[in-house]
Amino acid sequence: MFKIFRCKHERKNGTTKRIICVALAVLLSCAAIINNNSRVKASGCPDLKIIFARGSGGERYTNGHYLAFIESLREKLQNTGLSYEFDDLDYPAVSIDVGDGHLGTLLGAFVSGGDGYDFGESVRQGVDKLVDSINGDGCKNTKYVLGGYSQGAIVVIKSLNQISADKIIYAATFGDPKIYLPEGAGMVPSACSGKYLSDYRAYVPDCRAYKGILGATNPYRAEDFSGKVGTWCNKSDVLCSSHFNVRDHVSYAEDGLYEDASRYIMSKIGAYFGIENQYTSPHDTAILIDSTGSMSDLIDGYKSEALRLAEKTLGAGGRVALYDYRDLNDGYMPVEHCNFETCDLETFRQGLDEIVADGGGDDPESLLSASLHVMKQLNWKFGSTKSLVVLTDAGYHSPDLDGTTFYDVQKLSKQIDPVNFYIITQESEVDTYWPLAEATGGAVASSLDNLGLLTDMILKRYDSLPSVEEEYDDENYNNDMPVLEIKQVEQRENGNIKISFEHNGTAAVVILNDGILGTTYEKEITVTGLKQGVENVITLVPLSETRRGEGVSVTLNNNTIILNDENSKTETMIPKAPNTGRQ
């Protein structure tokens, strides 16, 4: 009987990103065709409507994010038999000056508050439009897939509070400036050890991502949307990670994140409509065979299954590699029969023929050393789903005879994003191997008769990106975190506010009511154009060359100031400037 023990293969154990260079010029030239197709594909009430909320400053129907998102889904939907429509949400999507590799306008000592109010109004209109288009569609059986980038991500998440979960198959957000991941809080976040991850964390490699640059939407999803919301935040995206990289915010298409999300979305669509999911990421599969003498009775059966796995992987456009190993006591280093660049089916067959069961002394073998060697030697493809399949009848030395530890193997597996270990062994060794399989996101099988089921499991995996990259070196990480402290807030004439502050970074982002006004190298600013009689929230976020620190907010309500940061909340009266006639 086939058994998989304590299998922890979830989407978060996928592998690194797949680069799909989306040429914006080509996409723009096809925009009219795409737009027309999206309108005529279905009439009346289609099975599925896909609505995307674009980011700040994006042109409707021609922006690269919308085009990349819908094209990643269109090619997968064409053979499903479903009727479907695409739409780019009709809302202002006002600019917040994020693009072309720059963050905001460089500010002097004075900044204008107008853009901050425009942003909030744009989001409000977007929420109203999205809610009305779904709740008022008159199509009882039509289901929705939602996508939102940057400002559009805020629109999507805020809209869900007013939409029935029964109408939504999935909602995906990208680069959300108001992301909320509580597992990223603290000096040593739980996410950095892969623990307590939010169920909507689809791909956020930065384990210290906690709140977005504009704060957080908390809760990020309602209870009835469990399993229907996922968020993608590029590795160093300044708006949603703890890092400072504007390029990572504008390159979701080029870095393959819409393609990654489309595979996950298709799994949800397939599950709802009863359609088999046929879309997988490319596979890199390394096969490591124990060739000690005790394998004599098993090795032919193992070879047969290894060949089947290789045939299917190569046939699907993936790559395979073949090694065998024994015990370091035998003086036997892992032997490479073919690698990802040299393995075709014939070479793989020849490699299998070269493996002979021989040698061996004590029961455990040197798997930790062998697997570390194989992972280091191979050229793993960026974006592939990575597997290391071990065929053995014995346990392993831990630590190994050359000092290699379980921790060393787990760490390298995670750094490669990760390499999932699938171990085929005797039932008596299952308890030995399940911690290794669990730590790397794989599984353990104990029956030679039905190993094909494990092969099928490996091939059907579609996840290509990890939910989080775990951190192992925390000693110096917090030393370069920029910190900002507000020294004084002074009310000036005409309702303007002067703020003096200190920080140990290189610049600060100035935000008014969720609208990014720009960046400044000054340590003193005056915010003009504040609305009177309403609450105004000014937030200053420190930046270093590579990091984004926690923002400190000043809430202004009439003549009252509330200073908000993670450690304090104080309320004082704002001293008015002397009536000198000067500003």
C-alpha positions as CSV (number, residue, x, y, z in Angstrom):
1,M,0.0,0.0,0.0
2,F,1.3,3.5,-0.9
3,K,1.8,5.9,2.0
4,I,2.8,9.5,2.1
5,F,3.9,10.4,5.7
6,R,3.4,13.9,7.2
7,C,3.6,15.4,3.8
8,K,3.9,19.2,4.1
9,H,3.8,20.1,0.4
10,E,2.0,23.4,0.3
11,R,2.2,26.2,-2.2
12,K,4.5,28.1,0.1
13,N,7.2,25.4,-0.6
14,G,7.5,26.3,-4.2
15,T,10.6,27.6,-6.0
16,T,12.1,30.8,-7.2
17,K,10.6,33.2,-9.6
18,R,10.3,32.6,-13.3
19,I,11.4,35.4,-15.5
20,I,8.9,36.1,-18.3
21,C,10.1,39.3,-20.0
22,V,6.9,41.1,-21.0
23,A,7.8,43.6,-23.8
24,L,5.6,46.6,-23.0
25,A,5.9,47.9,-26.6
26,V,4.5,44.7,-28.0
27,L,1.7,44.5,-25.4
28,L,0.7,48.1,-26.1
29,S,0.5,47.4,-29.9
30,C,-1.8,44.5,-29.1
31,A,-3.9,46.4,-26.7
32,A,-6.8,47.1,-29.0
33,I,-7.1,43.5,-30.1
34,I,-7.0,42.3,-26.5
35,N,-9.6,44.8,-25.4
36,N,-11.9,43.8,-28.2
37,N,-11.5,40.1,-27.4
38,S,-12.3,40.7,-23.8
39,R,-15.6,42.3,-24.8
40,V,-16.8,39.7,-27.3
41,K,-15.6,36.5,-25.7
42,A,-18.9,36.2,-23.7
43,S,-22.3,37.8,-24.0
44,G,-25.0,38.1,-21.4
45,C,-23.8,36.5,-18.2
46,P,-20.5,34.6,-18.6
47,D,-19.3,31.9,-16.3
48,L,-16.4,34.1,-15.3
49,K,-15.5,37.7,-15.1
50,I,-11.9,38.8,-14.4
51,I,-11.5,42.4,-13.2
52,F,-8.2,44.1,-12.7
53,A,-7.6,47.3,-10.8
54,R,-4.6,49.1,-12.2
55,G,-2.0,51.0,-10.2
56,S,-1.4,54.7,-9.8
57,G,-1.1,56.6,-13.0
58,G,-1.8,53.6,-15.3
59,E,-3.8,54.1,-18.4
60,R,-6.9,51.9,-18.6
61,Y,-6.6,48.9,-20.9
62,T,-3.1,49.8,-22.1
63,N,-1.0,49.6,-18.9
64,G,1.5,46.7,-18.8
65,H,0.2,45.3,-15.5
66,Y,-3.3,44.8,-16.7
67,L,-2.1,43.3,-20.0
68,A,0.3,40.9,-18.3
69,F,-2.3,39.8,-15.8
70,I,-5.1,39.0,-18.3
71,E,-2.7,37.4,-20.9
72,S,-1.4,35.0,-18.3
73,L,-5.0,33.9,-17.7
74,R,-6.3,34.1,-21.2
75,E,-4.0,31.4,-22.6
76,K,-5.0,29.1,-19.8
77,L,-8.7,29.7,-20.1
78,Q,-9.0,29.2,-23.8
79,N,-9.4,25.4,-23.6
80,T,-11.6,25.2,-20.5
81,G,-14.9,25.6,-22.3
82,L,-15.8,28.4,-19.9
83,S,-17.2,31.8,-21.1
84,Y,-15.3,34.7,-19.7
85,E,-14.7,38.5,-19.9
86,F,-11.9,40.8,-18.9
87,D,-12.1,44.3,-17.6
88,D,-9.8,47.0,-16.4
89,L,-11.7,48.8,-13.6
90,D,-12.9,52.2,-14.6
91,Y,-11.6,54.4,-11.8
92,P,-9.2,57.4,-11.6
93,A,-6.0,55.6,-10.4
94,V,-4.4,58.9,-9.7
95,S,-0.6,59.0,-9.7
96,I,1.5,58.8,-6.5
97,D,4.8,59.3,-8.3
98,V,6.1,55.8,-8.3
99,G,7.6,54.7,-11.5
100,D,10.6,54.6,-13.8
101,G,12.9,53.5,-11.0
102,H,12.2,56.6,-8.8
103,L,10.1,57.1,-5.7
104,G,8.2,60.3,-5.6
105,T,9.2,63.9,-6.4
106,L,12.2,65.2,-4.6
107,L,10.8,67.7,-2.2
108,G,12.3,70.8,-0.7
109,A,11.3,72.3,2.6
110,F,7.6,72.9,1.5
111,V,5.2,70.2,0.2
112,S,1.6,70.5,-1.0
113,G,-1.1,68.4,0.5
114,G,-3.4,68.2,-2.5
115,D,-2.1,64.9,-3.9
116,G,-2.8,63.2,-0.6
117,Y,-6.5,64.0,-0.8
118,D,-6.7,63.0,-4.5
119,F,-5.4,59.5,-3.7
120,G,-8.0,58.8,-1.0
121,E,-10.8,60.0,-3.3
122,S,-9.4,57.8,-6.1
123,V,-9.4,54.7,-3.9
124,R,-13.0,55.5,-2.7
125,Q,-14.2,55.8,-6.3
126,G,-12.5,52.5,-7.2
127,V,-14.1,50.7,-4.3
128,D,-17.6,52.1,-5.3
129,K,-17.1,51.1,-8.9
130,L,-15.9,47.6,-8.2
131,V,-18.6,46.9,-5.6
132,D,-21.3,48.2,-7.9
133,S,-20.1,46.2,-10.9
134,I,-20.2,42.9,-9.0
135,N,-23.3,43.4,-6.7
136,G,-25.3,45.0,-9.5
137,D,-24.4,42.7,-12.4
138,G,-27.7,40.8,-12.4
139,C,-25.8,37.6,-13.2
140,K,-26.6,35.1,-10.4
141,N,-24.2,32.4,-11.6
142,T,-21.3,34.5,-12.8
143,K,-18.2,34.2,-10.6
144,Y,-15.3,36.7,-10.3
145,V,-11.6,36.7,-10.2
146,L,-10.1,40.0,-9.0
147,G,-6.6,41.4,-9.4
148,G,-5.2,44.6,-8.1
149,Y,-1.7,46.2,-8.4
150,S,-0.4,48.9,-6.1
151,Q,-3.3,51.4,-5.6
152,G,-5.5,48.9,-7.3
153,A,-4.6,46.3,-4.6
154,I,-5.9,48.7,-1.9
155,V,-9.1,49.0,-3.9
156,V,-9.6,45.2,-4.2
157,I,-9.0,44.5,-0.5
158,K,-11.3,47.4,0.7
159,S,-14.0,46.2,-1.7
160,L,-14.2,42.7,-0.3
161,N,-15.9,44.0,2.8
162,Q,-18.9,44.9,0.7
163,I,-19.0,41.8,-1.6
164,S,-20.4,38.3,-0.9
165,A,-17.6,35.7,-0.8
166,D,-19.8,33.4,-2.8
167,K,-19.3,35.7,-5.8
168,I,-15.5,35.5,-5.7
169,I,-13.3,32.6,-6.7
170,Y,-10.1,34.4,-6.0
171,A,-8.7,37.9,-5.3
172,A,-4.9,38.5,-6.0
173,T,-3.1,41.6,-4.9
174,F,0.4,42.8,-6.1
175,G,2.6,45.3,-4.5
176,D,0.0,46.4,-1.9
177,P,1.1,49.6,-0.1
178,K,-1.2,48.6,2.7
179,I,-0.2,45.0,3.1
180,Y,-0.5,43.4,6.5
181,L,1.6,40.4,7.6
182,P,1.8,40.2,11.4
183,E,4.3,37.4,11.2
184,G,6.8,39.9,10.0
185,A,6.8,42.0,13.2
186,G,9.5,42.1,15.8
187,M,13.3,41.9,16.0
188,V,13.2,38.2,15.0
189,P,9.9,37.7,13.1
190,S,8.3,34.3,13.1
191,A,8.2,34.4,9.3
192,C,12.0,34.2,9.3
193,S,11.7,30.7,10.5
194,G,8.7,29.9,8.3
195,K,6.2,29.9,11.2
196,Y,2.7,31.3,11.6
197,L,2.5,32.6,8.0
198,S,-0.8,34.3,7.0
199,D,-2.9,32.1,4.8
200,Y,-3.1,34.8,2.2
201,R,0.7,35.1,1.9
202,A,1.1,33.7,-1.6
203,Y,4.6,35.2,-2.4
204,V,6.3,37.6,-0.1
205,P,10.0,36.5,0.1
206,D,11.0,39.2,2.6
207,C,10.3,37.5,6.0
208,R,10.4,41.0,7.6
209,A,7.6,42.4,5.5
210,Y,5.1,43.6,8.1
211,K,3.2,46.7,7.0
212,G,3.1,48.6,3.7
213,I,4.6,52.0,3.2
214,L,1.1,53.4,3.6
215,G,0.3,51.4,6.8
216,A,-1.8,48.3,6.9
217,T,-5.3,47.0,6.1
218,N,-6.1,45.1,9.3
219,P,-7.6,42.6,9.0
220,Y,-6.4,42.0,5.5
221,R,-9.2,39.6,4.6
222,A,-12.6,38.7,6.2
223,E,-13.1,35.3,7.6
224,D,-15.5,34.2,4.9
225,F,-12.7,34.9,2.3
226,S,-10.4,32.3,3.7
227,G,-8.6,30.6,0.9
228,K,-9.8,33.2,-1.6
229,V,-7.2,35.9,-1.1
230,G,-3.5,35.9,-1.9
231,T,-0.9,38.7,-2.0
232,W,2.3,38.9,-4.0
233,C,5.0,41.3,-2.9
234,N,8.2,41.4,-5.0
235,K,11.4,40.6,-3.1
236,S,12.5,44.2,-2.3
237,D,9.5,46.2,-3.3
238,V,9.7,49.5,-1.4
239,L,5.9,49.7,-1.0
240,C,5.3,46.4,0.6
241,S,8.6,44.8,1.8
242,S,11.1,46.1,4.4
243,H,13.6,47.0,1.6
244,F,14.0,50.0,-0.6
245,N,13.9,49.1,-4.2
246,V,11.5,50.9,-6.6
247,R,12.4,48.7,-9.5
248,D,10.9,45.7,-7.7
249,H,7.6,47.6,-7.4
250,V,7.3,48.3,-11.2
251,S,8.5,44.9,-12.5
252,Y,5.8,42.5,-11.5
253,A,5.2,41.5,-15.1
254,E,8.9,41.1,-16.0
255,D,9.6,39.1,-12.9
256,G,6.9,36.6,-13.7
257,L,4.6,37.3,-10.7
258,Y,1.4,37.5,-12.8
259,E,2.3,34.3,-14.5
260,D,2.9,32.6,-11.1
261,A,-0.4,33.9,-9.8
262,S,-2.2,32.7,-12.9
263,R,-1.3,29.1,-12.2
264,Y,-2.6,29.4,-8.6
265,I,-5.8,31.2,-9.9
266,M,-6.3,28.4,-12.4
267,S,-6.2,25.8,-9.7
268,K,-9.0,27.7,-7.9
269,I,-11.0,28.0,-11.1
270,G,-10.5,24.3,-11.9
271,A,-11.6,23.3,-8.5
272,Y,-14.8,25.3,-8.6
273,F,-15.8,24.3,-12.2
274,G,-14.6,20.8,-12.0
275,I,-11.8,21.3,-14.6
276,E,-8.5,19.5,-14.3
277,N,-5.6,21.9,-13.8
278,Q,-3.1,21.3,-16.5
279,Y,-0.8,24.2,-15.9
280,T,2.5,23.4,-14.1
281,S,5.7,25.3,-13.7
282,P,8.9,23.8,-15.4
283,H,10.6,21.1,-13.3
284,D,14.2,20.6,-12.3
285,T,14.3,17.1,-10.8
286,A,17.6,15.6,-9.5
287,I,17.5,11.8,-8.7
288,L,19.9,10.5,-6.1
289,I,20.1,6.7,-5.8
290,D,21.7,4.8,-2.9
291,S,23.9,2.2,-4.6
292,T,25.2,0.3,-1.6
293,G,25.0,-3.5,-1.6
294,S,21.8,-3.7,0.6
295,M,19.9,-2.2,-2.4
296,S,20.5,-5.2,-4.6
297,D,16.9,-6.5,-4.3
298,L,15.3,-3.1,-4.8
299,I,17.5,-1.2,-7.2
300,D,15.9,-2.5,-10.4
301,G,12.5,-1.4,-9.3
302,Y,13.8,2.0,-8.2
303,K,15.6,2.4,-11.6
304,S,12.3,1.7,-13.4
305,E,10.4,4.4,-11.5
306,A,13.3,6.8,-11.9
307,L,13.2,6.3,-15.7
308,R,9.4,6.9,-15.7
309,L,9.9,10.2,-13.7
310,A,12.6,11.3,-16.1
311,E,10.5,10.5,-19.2
312,K,7.6,12.5,-17.9
313,T,9.7,15.4,-16.7
314,L,11.6,15.7,-20.0
315,G,8.4,15.2,-22.0
316,A,6.9,18.2,-20.2
317,G,9.8,20.5,-20.9
318,G,11.6,20.0,-17.6
319,R,15.2,18.9,-16.8
320,V,16.6,15.9,-14.9
321,A,19.9,15.0,-13.3
322,L,21.1,11.6,-12.0
323,Y,23.6,10.8,-9.2
324,D,24.4,7.8,-7.0
325,Y,25.9,7.8,-3.5
326,R,27.1,5.5,-0.8
327,D,28.8,6.0,2.5
328,L,31.9,8.2,3.0
329,N,33.3,5.3,4.9
330,D,33.6,3.5,1.6
331,G,35.6,6.4,0.2
332,Y,32.8,6.9,-2.4
333,M,31.9,10.4,-3.4
334,P,28.6,11.1,-5.2
335,V,28.9,10.1,-8.8
336,E,27.3,12.4,-11.5
337,H,25.9,10.4,-14.4
338,C,24.3,13.4,-16.0
339,N,23.3,16.9,-15.0
340,F,20.6,19.4,-16.0
341,E,22.5,20.5,-19.1
342,T,23.6,17.0,-20.3
343,C,20.7,14.7,-19.4
344,D,18.5,13.6,-22.3
345,L,16.5,10.4,-22.1
346,E,19.3,8.3,-23.7
347,T,22.0,9.7,-21.4
348,F,19.8,9.1,-18.4
349,R,19.2,5.5,-19.5
350,Q,22.9,5.0,-19.8
351,G,23.5,6.5,-16.4
352,L,21.0,4.1,-14.8
353,D,22.8,1.1,-16.4
354,E,26.1,2.3,-14.9
355,I,24.7,2.2,-11.3
356,V,25.5,-1.1,-9.6
357,A,24.6,-2.0,-6.0
358,D,27.8,-2.7,-4.1
359,G,29.8,-2.0,-1.0
360,G,28.4,-0.5,2.2
361,G,29.2,-1.4,5.8
362,D,27.2,0.2,8.6
363,D,23.5,0.8,8.0
364,P,23.3,4.6,7.7
365,E,24.6,6.2,4.5
366,S,26.1,9.6,3.7
367,L,22.9,11.2,2.3
368,L,23.4,14.6,4.0
369,S,26.8,15.1,2.4
370,A,25.7,13.7,-0.9
371,S,22.6,15.9,-1.1
372,L,24.5,19.0,-0.2
373,H,27.1,18.2,-2.9
374,V,24.4,17.7,-5.5
375,M,22.5,20.9,-4.7
376,K,25.7,22.9,-4.9
377,Q,26.8,21.3,-8.2
378,L,23.6,21.7,-10.2
379,N,22.6,24.8,-12.1
380,W,19.0,25.2,-10.9
381,K,16.9,27.1,-13.3
382,F,15.4,30.4,-12.1
383,G,11.6,29.8,-11.8
384,S,11.6,26.0,-11.9
385,T,9.9,23.7,-9.4
386,K,12.8,22.0,-7.8
387,S,12.9,18.4,-6.5
388,L,15.5,16.1,-5.1
389,V,14.3,12.5,-5.2
390,V,16.2,10.1,-3.0
391,L,15.9,6.3,-3.5
392,T,17.2,4.4,-0.5
393,D,16.6,1.5,1.9
394,A,18.7,2.9,4.8
395,G,18.9,5.8,7.1
396,Y,21.6,8.5,7.1
397,H,24.4,9.8,9.4
398,S,23.4,13.0,11.2
399,P,25.7,14.9,11.3
400,D,27.4,13.2,8.4
401,L,31.0,11.9,8.5
402,D,32.4,15.1,6.9
403,G,30.5,17.3,9.4
404,T,27.5,18.1,7.1
405,T,24.5,18.7,9.3
406,F,20.7,18.5,8.8
407,Y,20.7,22.3,9.3
408,D,23.2,22.8,6.4
409,V,21.0,20.8,4.0
410,Q,17.8,22.5,5.1
411,K,19.5,26.0,4.8
412,L,20.8,25.4,1.3
413,S,17.4,23.9,0.2
414,K,15.6,27.0,1.4
415,Q,18.2,29.4,-0.2
416,I,17.5,27.7,-3.6
417,D,13.8,28.5,-2.9
418,P,13.6,25.5,-2.0
419,V,14.6,22.1,-3.3
420,N,11.8,19.8,-2.1
421,F,13.1,16.4,-0.9
422,Y,11.1,13.3,-1.9
423,I,12.4,10.2,-0.2
424,I,11.4,6.7,-1.3
425,T,12.5,4.2,1.3
426,Q,11.6,1.2,3.4
427,E,8.7,1.6,5.8
428,S,11.0,1.0,8.7
429,E,12.9,4.2,7.8
430,V,9.9,6.5,7.4
431,D,10.3,8.0,10.8
432,T,13.9,8.7,10.0
433,Y,13.1,10.7,6.9
434,W,9.9,12.6,7.5
435,P,11.7,15.5,9.3
436,L,13.9,16.0,6.3
437,A,11.0,15.9,3.9
438,E,8.9,18.2,6.1
439,A,11.7,20.7,6.5
440,T,12.1,21.0,2.7
441,G,8.4,20.8,1.7
442,G,8.5,17.3,0.3
443,A,7.1,13.8,1.2
444,V,8.1,10.2,2.1
445,A,6.9,7.1,0.3
446,S,7.3,3.6,1.6
447,S,6.0,1.3,-1.1
448,L,7.8,0.3,-4.2
449,D,4.6,-1.1,-5.8
450,N,2.9,2.3,-6.1
451,L,5.8,4.7,-6.5
452,G,4.1,6.1,-9.5
453,L,1.7,8.0,-7.3
454,L,4.6,9.9,-5.8
455,T,6.0,10.6,-9.3
456,D,2.6,11.9,-10.3
457,M,2.5,14.1,-7.2
458,I,5.9,15.6,-8.1
459,L,4.8,16.3,-11.7
460,K,1.5,17.9,-10.8
461,R,3.0,20.6,-8.6
462,Y,2.5,24.0,-10.1
463,D,3.9,26.3,-7.5
464,S,7.0,28.1,-8.6
465,L,7.5,30.7,-5.9
466,P,8.0,30.3,-2.2
467,S,5.7,32.0,0.3
468,V,8.7,33.3,2.2
469,E,12.4,33.1,2.2
470,E,13.6,32.2,5.7
471,E,16.5,34.1,7.3
472,Y,19.3,32.4,9.0
473,D,21.6,35.3,9.9
474,D,19.8,37.7,12.2
475,E,22.8,39.2,14.0
476,N,23.5,42.2,11.7
477,Y,20.1,42.6,10.0
478,N,18.6,45.1,12.4
479,N,21.7,47.3,12.6
480,D,21.0,49.1,9.4
481,M,17.3,49.7,10.0
482,P,16.7,53.4,9.5
483,V,14.8,55.0,12.4
484,L,13.0,58.3,12.5
485,E,12.1,60.5,15.4
486,I,9.9,63.6,15.3
487,K,11.3,66.5,17.3
488,Q,8.7,69.2,17.0
489,V,5.4,70.0,15.3
490,E,4.5,73.6,14.9
491,Q,1.3,75.1,13.5
492,R,2.0,78.0,11.1
493,E,-0.3,80.6,9.6
494,N,-3.0,79.5,7.1
495,G,-3.2,76.1,8.8
496,N,0.3,75.0,7.5
497,I,2.2,72.6,9.7
498,K,6.0,72.6,10.2
499,I,7.6,69.3,11.3
500,S,11.2,68.9,12.5
501,F,12.6,65.4,12.7
502,E,15.8,63.4,12.9
503,H,16.7,60.0,11.3
504,N,19.7,57.9,10.6
505,G,18.8,57.1,7.0
506,T,19.5,59.0,3.8
507,A,16.1,60.3,3.0
508,A,12.5,60.3,4.1
509,V,9.2,59.7,2.3
510,V,6.4,62.2,3.1
511,I,2.9,60.7,3.0
512,L,-0.4,62.6,3.6
513,N,-3.5,60.5,4.1
514,D,-2.2,57.5,2.1
515,G,-0.9,59.7,-0.7
516,I,2.8,59.8,-1.3
517,L,3.8,63.4,-1.7
518,G,7.5,62.7,-2.4
519,T,10.9,62.2,-0.8
520,T,13.1,64.7,1.1
521,Y,16.7,64.9,2.3
522,E,15.7,67.7,4.6
523,K,15.2,67.3,8.4
524,E,12.4,69.9,8.4
525,I,9.3,70.3,6.2
526,T,6.3,72.5,6.1
527,V,3.1,70.8,4.8
528,T,0.8,73.2,3.0
529,G,-2.8,73.0,1.7
530,L,-4.1,71.0,4.6
531,K,-7.9,70.7,4.7
532,Q,-9.4,72.5,7.7
533,G,-11.9,70.9,10.0
534,V,-10.9,67.3,9.1
535,E,-8.4,64.8,10.3
536,N,-5.0,64.9,8.5
537,V,-2.4,62.2,8.9
538,I,1.2,63.0,7.9
539,T,3.6,60.1,7.9
540,L,7.3,60.2,7.6
541,V,9.1,57.0,6.5
542,P,12.9,56.8,6.8
543,L,15.0,55.2,4.0
544,S,18.5,54.0,3.9
545,E,20.3,52.9,0.7
546,T,18.6,49.5,0.8
547,R,16.1,49.5,3.7
548,R,12.7,51.1,4.5
549,G,12.1,51.8,8.2
550,E,8.9,52.1,10.2
551,G,6.9,55.2,9.5
552,V,6.0,57.7,12.3
553,S,2.7,59.5,11.9
554,V,1.4,62.8,13.1
555,T,-2.4,63.0,13.2
556,L,-3.7,66.6,13.1
557,N,-7.3,67.3,14.2
558,N,-8.1,71.0,14.7
559,N,-5.5,72.1,17.3
560,T,-4.7,68.6,18.6
561,I,-1.7,66.5,17.6
562,I,-1.4,62.7,18.1
563,L,2.0,61.2,17.5
564,N,1.7,57.6,16.4
565,D,4.6,55.1,16.3
566,E,5.0,51.5,17.3
567,N,6.1,52.4,20.9
568,S,4.1,55.5,21.9
569,K,0.9,57.4,21.3
570,T,0.9,60.9,22.8
571,E,-1.5,63.7,22.5
572,T,-0.7,67.4,23.0
573,M,-1.9,70.8,21.9
574,I,-0.1,72.2,18.9
575,P,1.6,75.5,19.9
576,K,0.5,78.3,17.5
577,A,3.1,80.5,15.8
578,P,3.3,84.1,17.1
579,N,1.2,86.5,15.1
580,T,4.1,88.2,13.4
581,G,2.5,88.5,10.0
582,R,5.2,86.2,8.6
583,Q,4.8,82.5,7.6
